[in-house]
Amino acid sequence: MLLQDMNKTFNDADKLNKLATVVSPVGSNDSAVHIHQDAWFSLGKLKKGTALSYEIHKKGNGVYAFVLDGNININKIDLNRRDGLGISETDSLTIEAADDAEVLLMEVPMN
């Protein structure tokens, strides 16, 4: 996995109550670090009660969600600090913050 442009800064405002794409494939039209892989990494810093949707970028991809802090619910599954969840065979995710929380989503090909 080769990184194109590693000197990026993402501050809390970029992630507040939304998902900021921090890594994406080369050729993506965003401000993320670009890699030579069909993968997207997104970070969110969510206030309690925030609800978001995440759309899968490429058919056949899945998402590994990791809760960095707090408590969240993804597709009606409760997750706590340091929990992880693999999600596949869906087009989108629903994320709700049960508390102030921080989450990392890693979308990658499943085959």
N, C-alpha and C positions, 0 to 999 in steps of 0.2 A: 504494500500500500504506500504509494508515493504521495507526499503532501506537496501541493503547489505553492501555497502562500501561507506560511505559518505565523506571520506577524499580524494577527487579528486580536482585537480586544472586544469583549462582550461584557458590558456592565449590567448591573441589576435592572436598570430601566429598560434595557433591551429584552429582558425576560419577564418583566412584571406582569402577571396575569395573562400571559400569552406564551406561546412556544417559539423560541428563537432558534432558527436553524444555524448550527455552529459548524457542521461538517456536511458537505454535499458533493455529488459527482462533478468532475471537471465539465465545464460547459453550462452549469446551472447559473441562472440569472439571479444570484443573491450575494450577500456579503459574507458568506461562510468560508471556511477553509475548504479548498477543493482537493478532492482525492481521485485517484484512478480506480474507483470502485462504485458500484451502484448501491451506495449507502448514504443514509441521511441520519445525522445525530441532531437532536433538538433538546434544548434546556428550557425549563419553565420554573419560575419562582412565583408560586400561586398564593394569594391571600385566601383565608378561610371562606368557603362558599363559592369560590370561582369555579365555573364549569366551562370546559373547552372541548372542541372536537378536533381530532387529528385525522386527516385523510392520508391513506397509504399512497405513496408516490408512484409505485410501479406494481402492476399485477404480479402476483406470486411472491411478493415480499411479505415479511413478517416483522414484528416489532418486539424488542426486548425492552421492557420498562424497568427502571431502577429508581426507587425512592431514596433520594439523598437525605431528605429530612422531612419530618411531619408525617401526616396520614392522608392518603388519597384513595379514591375509588376509581377503578378503570373497568368499564363495561360491567358494573355492578359487583366487582370483586374488590374487597377492602385490602389495602396494602399499607403497611407501616414503615417507619424509618428502616432503611437497609433491606427492605423486601425487593424481590425481583419477580417479574412475570413475563413469560413468553406468550405472544399472541400471534396467531396466524389464521389464514382462511377467513379474512374479513377485509372490508374496504375502508373501515374507519373505526376510530376509538372515541369513547366518551370519557373524559377525565374530570373528576370533581374533587376539589380540595376539602377534606373534612376538617383540617386545621391549616394554618400557614404551612406550606410545604414546598419542597423543591424536587423536581423530577427530571430524569434523563431518559429520553426515548432514543433507541438505536434501531433504525429500520434497515434491514438487510435482506438479500435474496434467501429464500428458503430451500432452493435446490440448485 
